[in-house]
Structures are given as C-alpha cells and as structure tokens.
Amino acid sequence: MNILVVEDERHLADSICEIFRSQKYSCDAVYNGEDGFAYGSSGIYDVIVLDIMLPIMDGFEVVRKIRGQNINTPIILLTARDDIRDKVKGLDCGADDYLTKPFSNDELLARIRALSRRTGDVIIEEVSFGDLTLDLNSYILSANRKSLRIGHKEFEILKMMMSNPNQIFSKDDIITKVWGFLSEAEDNNVEVYISFIRKKLQFLKSNVQISTVRKVGYHLDYKEEKNFD
C-alpha cells in the first residue's frame, strides 16, 4: 500500500510514516497544503492522511481541489478539534473519514485498512489474471493448485500490474508507486524485483509472464494453451 501523509508538524508526520512502514507500507510525507495537493493529485496513492490545519492551503481546500481533478483516492482527515462542524465540513468537501488527535496507532491502522479496501461498496479480496490469483489480505500468490507467500515489494508490483493488465509500466512508474516519490530507489532495484517475480511465476508454472517492452517498460502477458485433441 502506498500512503501520503500531509501534516505540518514534521515530527508527527514522520512518526505516522514510521507506523505505516512498520506494517511494510510505502509512505511519503509533505508538510503544507500546496505540496499535499501536488502529491495527492498524482493519483499514485492508495490512501491520503490529511491534516486540516495546514500552511498555504488548509485541508478542506486540498480535498476540494483533489476531488476537482476527479481523483478518488480515499482521504482521511486529521483534526485536533473535536468539533462536529469540522467533521461535517470535511466530509462534505469529499473526505471519506476523519480521526481526532490524539489517536491510537491501532485505530489509525484499522481505518487505513478499511479505506484501502473500499471500492464503492465492494471490498476486493483478490485480483486475478490468466491462471494467477493474488490474495490481497494474505499476500498469497496462486496458480495451478500451487501457492506461495510473496514479499511486500513483489506484492505491490504484482497488485499494480494485475489490476491494470493492459498497461505498460515504466521503471519510473514502478519506483514512484511502490517505493514512493521521495525514494532513492533506482532502475536496478526494479530489475531485481521483476526477476524475483519471474522466478516465482516459473515455480508456480503459471501461464502469466512479465514481458519487457524495450526502452518502455513492463506489462503482464499470458501464454494461450493450445489443445491439439
């Protein structure tokens, strides 16, 4: 999961990111509303955690502008005020949930999990392509009655590709989505994880493969099984 934290108290923002990273989520932090809108409107995040009281542009305006770009990323507002009017205003602007400071780590993580699994009223438990199935809760990858649990980065790459099987992803796309905007990851990091995934697909004897489009990127493909009977 890739999360954006927009919070002007740098210590708090960095602490929230550490909570997410302890769960093996990717996280970027920015510290004002203008940057929050710029990053949030990219569409690369699964959830945005957004403080209301921000410099340059407050959280309400950030939500309005993101929704004005037709970006539907779930947004949870953080507020130091236990004021029902703020909560109503935030939800009316287009936020999906709110959390009042101070909050417990467990409650924050539970709300993030709930928002990240929400697609309208449907909770998506798995994605499939060809004979390949990825369980979004257990990180179990399955094909041909064989299965294995994959690592976090492999999971994020496969989830992205299996959810968009016709799309070609450049190395920059993968780094931004999986490692985050502020990451120092390089092209060879992507190549290593693509190699890991290919070996696991071979182990599962899946008809799905990751194909390379030279100087463009990677996409999923599958081999049609021919029946000669």
Contacts in CASP RR format, 6 or more apart in sequence:
PFRMAT RR
TARGET T0000
AUTHOR 0000-0000-0000
METHOD contacts of the structure
MODEL  1
MNILVVEDERHLADSICEIFRSQKYSCDAVYNGEDGFAYGSSGIYDVIVL
DIMLPIMDGFEVVRKIRGQNINTPIILLTARDDIRDKVKGLDCGADDYLT
KPFSNDELLARIRALSRRTGDVIIEEVSFGDLTLDLNSYILSANRKSLRI
GHKEFEILKMMMSNPNQIFSKDDIITKVWGFLSEAEDNNVEVYISFIRKK
LQFLKSNVQISTVRKVGYHLDYKEEKNFD
1 20 0 8 1.000
1 25 0 8 1.000
1 26 0 8 1.000
1 46 0 8 1.000
1 47 0 8 1.000
1 112 0 8 1.000
1 116 0 8 1.000
1 156 0 8 1.000
2 25 0 8 1.000
2 26 0 8 1.000
2 27 0 8 1.000
2 28 0 8 1.000
2 44 0 8 1.000
2 45 0 8 1.000
2 46 0 8 1.000
2 156 0 8 1.000
2 177 0 8 1.000
2 178 0 8 1.000
2 180 0 8 1.000
3 17 0 8 1.000
3 20 0 8 1.000
3 25 0 8 1.000
3 26 0 8 1.000
3 27 0 8 1.000
3 28 0 8 1.000
3 45 0 8 1.000
3 46 0 8 1.000
3 47 0 8 1.000
3 48 0 8 1.000
3 49 0 8 1.000
3 112 0 8 1.000
4 27 0 8 1.000
4 28 0 8 1.000
4 29 0 8 1.000
4 30 0 8 1.000
4 36 0 8 1.000
4 39 0 8 1.000
4 40 0 8 1.000
4 45 0 8 1.000
4 47 0 8 1.000
4 48 0 8 1.000
4 49 0 8 1.000
5 13 0 8 1.000
5 16 0 8 1.000
5 17 0 8 1.000
5 20 0 8 1.000
5 27 0 8 1.000
5 28 0 8 1.000
5 29 0 8 1.000
5 30 0 8 1.000
5 49 0 8 1.000
6 13 0 8 1.000
6 29 0 8 1.000
6 30 0 8 1.000
6 31 0 8 1.000
6 32 0 8 1.000
6 33 0 8 1.000
6 35 0 8 1.000
6 36 0 8 1.000
6 39 0 8 1.000
6 40 0 8 1.000
6 48 0 8 1.000
6 49 0 8 1.000
6 50 0 8 1.000
6 51 0 8 1.000
6 54 0 8 1.000
6 59 0 8 1.000
6 62 0 8 1.000
7 13 0 8 1.000
7 16 0 8 1.000
7 29 0 8 1.000
7 31 0 8 1.000
7 49 0 8 1.000
7 51 0 8 1.000
7 54 0 8 1.000
7 78 0 8 1.000
8 31 0 8 1.000
8 32 0 8 1.000
8 51 0 8 1.000
8 53 0 8 1.000
8 54 0 8 1.000
8 55 0 8 1.000
9 51 0 8 1.000
10 29 0 8 1.000
10 31 0 8 1.000
13 29 0 8 1.000
13 30 0 8 1.000
13 31 0 8 1.000
14 29 0 8 1.000
16 27 0 8 1.000
16 29 0 8 1.000
16 49 0 8 1.000
16 108 0 8 1.000
17 27 0 8 1.000
17 28 0 8 1.000
17 29 0 8 1.000
19 105 0 8 1.000
19 108 0 8 1.000
19 109 0 8 1.000
20 26 0 8 1.000
20 27 0 8 1.000
20 112 0 8 1.000
21 27 0 8 1.000
23 109 0 8 1.000
24 152 0 8 1.000
25 112 0 8 1.000
26 156 0 8 1.000
26 178 0 8 1.000
26 179 0 8 1.000
26 180 0 8 1.000
26 183 0 8 1.000
28 39 0 8 1.000
28 45 0 8 1.000
28 180 0 8 1.000
28 181 0 8 1.000
28 182 0 8 1.000
30 36 0 8 1.000
30 38 0 8 1.000
30 39 0 8 1.000
31 55 0 8 1.000
32 54 0 8 1.000
32 55 0 8 1.000
32 56 0 8 1.000
32 57 0 8 1.000
33 54 0 8 1.000
33 55 0 8 1.000
33 56 0 8 1.000
33 57 0 8 1.000
33 58 0 8 1.000
33 59 0 8 1.000
33 61 0 8 1.000
33 62 0 8 1.000
34 56 0 8 1.000
34 57 0 8 1.000
36 50 0 8 1.000
36 57 0 8 1.000
36 62 0 8 1.000
37 57 0 8 1.000
37 61 0 8 1.000
37 62 0 8 1.000
37 65 0 8 1.000
37 66 0 8 1.000
39 45 0 8 1.000
39 181 0 8 1.000
40 48 0 8 1.000
40 66 0 8 1.000
40 71 0 8 1.000
40 73 0 8 1.000
41 65 0 8 1.000
41 66 0 8 1.000
41 69 0 8 1.000
41 71 0 8 1.000
42 176 0 8 1.000
42 181 0 8 1.000
43 71 0 8 1.000
43 73 0 8 1.000
44 176 0 8 1.000
44 177 0 8 1.000
44 180 0 8 1.000
44 181 0 8 1.000
45 73 0 8 1.000
46 73 0 8 1.000
46 74 0 8 1.000
46 116 0 8 1.000
47 73 0 8 1.000
47 74 0 8 1.000
47 75 0 8 1.000
47 76 0 8 1.000
47 112 0 8 1.000
47 115 0 8 1.000
47 116 0 8 1.000
48 66 0 8 1.000
48 73 0 8 1.000
48 74 0 8 1.000
48 75 0 8 1.000
48 76 0 8 1.000
49 76 0 8 1.000
49 78 0 8 1.000
49 108 0 8 1.000
49 112 0 8 1.000
50 59 0 8 1.000
50 62 0 8 1.000
50 63 0 8 1.000
50 75 0 8 1.000
50 76 0 8 1.000
50 77 0 8 1.000
50 78 0 8 1.000
50 95 0 8 1.000
51 59 0 8 1.000
51 77 0 8 1.000
51 78 0 8 1.000
51 79 0 8 1.000
52 58 0 8 1.000
52 59 0 8 1.000
52 60 0 8 1.000
52 77 0 8 1.000
52 78 0 8 1.000
52 79 0 8 1.000
52 81 0 8 1.000
52 86 0 8 1.000
52 90 0 8 1.000
53 59 0 8 1.000
53 79 0 8 1.000
53 80 0 8 1.000
54 62 0 8 1.000
57 65 0 8 1.000
59 77 0 8 1.000
60 89 0 8 1.000
60 90 0 8 1.000
60 93 0 8 1.000
63 75 0 8 1.000
63 77 0 8 1.000
63 90 0 8 1.000
63 93 0 8 1.000
63 94 0 8 1.000
63 95 0 8 1.000
64 93 0 8 1.000
64 94 0 8 1.000
66 73 0 8 1.000
66 75 0 8 1.000
67 93 0 8 1.000
67 94 0 8 1.000
74 96 0 8 1.000
74 97 0 8 1.000
74 115 0 8 1.000
74 116 0 8 1.000
74 118 0 8 1.000
75 94 0 8 1.000
75 95 0 8 1.000
75 96 0 8 1.000
75 97 0 8 1.000
76 95 0 8 1.000
76 96 0 8 1.000
76 97 0 8 1.000
76 98 0 8 1.000
76 99 0 8 1.000
76 111 0 8 1.000
76 112 0 8 1.000
76 115 0 8 1.000
77 87 0 8 1.000
77 90 0 8 1.000
77 95 0 8 1.000
77 97 0 8 1.000
77 98 0 8 1.000
77 99 0 8 1.000
78 98 0 8 1.000
78 99 0 8 1.000
78 100 0 8 1.000
78 101 0 8 1.000
78 103 0 8 1.000
79 86 0 8 1.000
79 87 0 8 1.000
79 98 0 8 1.000
79 99 0 8 1.000
79 100 0 8 1.000
79 101 0 8 1.000
80 100 0 8 1.000
80 101 0 8 1.000
81 100 0 8 1.000
82 100 0 8 1.000
86 98 0 8 1.000
87 98 0 8 1.000
90 98 0 8 1.000
91 98 0 8 1.000
96 115 0 8 1.000
96 118 0 8 1.000
97 111 0 8 1.000
97 114 0 8 1.000
97 115 0 8 1.000
99 107 0 8 1.000
99 108 0 8 1.000
99 111 0 8 1.000
117 123 0 8 1.000
117 124 0 8 1.000
117 136 0 8 1.000
124 136 0 8 1.000
125 135 0 8 1.000
125 136 0 8 1.000
125 137 0 8 1.000
126 133 0 8 1.000
126 134 0 8 1.000
126 135 0 8 1.000
126 136 0 8 1.000
127 133 0 8 1.000
127 134 0 8 1.000
127 136 0 8 1.000
127 159 0 8 1.000
127 162 0 8 1.000
127 163 0 8 1.000
128 134 0 8 1.000
128 162 0 8 1.000
129 161 0 8 1.000
129 162 0 8 1.000
129 165 0 8 1.000
129 208 0 8 1.000
129 220 0 8 1.000
129 222 0 8 1.000
130 206 0 8 1.000
130 207 0 8 1.000
130 208 0 8 1.000
130 222 0 8 1.000
131 143 0 8 1.000
131 144 0 8 1.000
131 206 0 8 1.000
131 207 0 8 1.000
131 208 0 8 1.000
131 222 0 8 1.000
132 141 0 8 1.000
132 142 0 8 1.000
132 143 0 8 1.000
132 162 0 8 1.000
132 201 0 8 1.000
132 204 0 8 1.000
132 206 0 8 1.000
132 208 0 8 1.000
133 141 0 8 1.000
133 142 0 8 1.000
133 143 0 8 1.000
134 140 0 8 1.000
134 141 0 8 1.000
134 142 0 8 1.000
134 155 0 8 1.000
134 158 0 8 1.000
134 159 0 8 1.000
134 162 0 8 1.000
135 141 0 8 1.000
135 142 0 8 1.000
136 159 0 8 1.000
138 149 0 8 1.000
139 149 0 8 1.000
139 150 0 8 1.000
139 151 0 8 1.000
139 152 0 8 1.000
139 155 0 8 1.000
140 147 0 8 1.000
140 148 0 8 1.000
140 149 0 8 1.000
140 150 0 8 1.000
141 147 0 8 1.000
141 148 0 8 1.000
141 149 0 8 1.000
141 150 0 8 1.000
141 158 0 8 1.000
141 200 0 8 1.000
141 204 0 8 1.000
142 204 0 8 1.000
143 201 0 8 1.000
143 204 0 8 1.000
143 205 0 8 1.000
143 206 0 8 1.000
143 207 0 8 1.000
143 208 0 8 1.000
144 204 0 8 1.000
144 205 0 8 1.000
144 206 0 8 1.000
146 203 0 8 1.000
146 204 0 8 1.000
146 205 0 8 1.000
147 204 0 8 1.000
148 200 0 8 1.000
148 203 0 8 1.000
148 204 0 8 1.000
150 158 0 8 1.000
150 197 0 8 1.000
150 200 0 8 1.000
153 178 0 8 1.000
153 179 0 8 1.000
153 193 0 8 1.000
154 193 0 8 1.000
154 196 0 8 1.000
154 197 0 8 1.000
154 200 0 8 1.000
156 177 0 8 1.000
156 178 0 8 1.000
157 174 0 8 1.000
157 178 0 8 1.000
157 193 0 8 1.000
157 194 0 8 1.000
157 197 0 8 1.000
158 197 0 8 1.000
160 169 0 8 1.000
160 174 0 8 1.000
160 177 0 8 1.000
160 178 0 8 1.000
161 167 0 8 1.000
161 169 0 8 1.000
161 210 0 8 1.000
161 218 0 8 1.000
161 219 0 8 1.000
161 220 0 8 1.000
162 220 0 8 1.000
165 219 0 8 1.000
165 220 0 8 1.000
166 219 0 8 1.000
167 219 0 8 1.000
168 213 0 8 1.000
168 216 0 8 1.000
168 217 0 8 1.000
168 218 0 8 1.000
168 219 0 8 1.000
169 177 0 8 1.000
169 217 0 8 1.000
169 218 0 8 1.000
169 219 0 8 1.000
170 216 0 8 1.000
170 217 0 8 1.000
171 187 0 8 1.000
171 190 0 8 1.000
171 191 0 8 1.000
171 217 0 8 1.000
174 190 0 8 1.000
174 218 0 8 1.000
175 183 0 8 1.000
175 185 0 8 1.000
175 186 0 8 1.000
175 187 0 8 1.000
175 189 0 8 1.000
175 190 0 8 1.000
179 185 0 8 1.000
179 189 0 8 1.000
194 210 0 8 1.000
194 218 0 8 1.000
197 210 0 8 1.000
198 209 0 8 1.000
198 210 0 8 1.000
201 208 0 8 1.000
201 209 0 8 1.000
201 210 0 8 1.000
206 222 0 8 1.000
207 222 0 8 1.000
207 223 0 8 1.000
207 224 0 8 1.000
207 225 0 8 1.000
208 220 0 8 1.000
208 221 0 8 1.000
208 222 0 8 1.000
209 220 0 8 1.000
209 221 0 8 1.000
209 222 0 8 1.000
209 223 0 8 1.000
210 218 0 8 1.000
210 219 0 8 1.000
210 220 0 8 1.000
210 221 0 8 1.000
211 218 0 8 1.000
211 219 0 8 1.000
211 220 0 8 1.000
211 221 0 8 1.000
212 218 0 8 1.000
213 219 0 8 1.000
END
